Amino acid sequence: MSSPARPDAKAFKELEALVRNLGEELSTFRKRAQAAETRLKGIATKGGGGDVHAEERVAQLEAENAKLRQRVDAAAARTRKMLDRVRFLRQQHSGESR
């Protein structure tokens, strides 16, 4: 006859598997934390203190801002020209009315 299996053997195997998986997850989290710390130290060493993506976004926004300023300036110039034309036409109209 075979020996009866211990009732806690199955639970022990499940616990052992859970502890092994937990250890693997902990190792993964530790590696991620170390990589993040290394990256943070690298950023701090550069003196920028900022995120590379944030710096790229700021550069994009500054370029977009410059383009928008040019468009606003051009629109202001066109508006001044139109205002000058309207004034001229008013002067001509008031001169003919007299």
Secondary structure by P-SEA (a helix, b strand, c coil): cccccccaaaaaaaaaaaaaaaaaaaaaaaaaaaaaaaaaaaaaaacccccaaaaaaaaaaaaaaaaaaaaaaaaaaaaaaaaaaaaaaaaaaaaaac
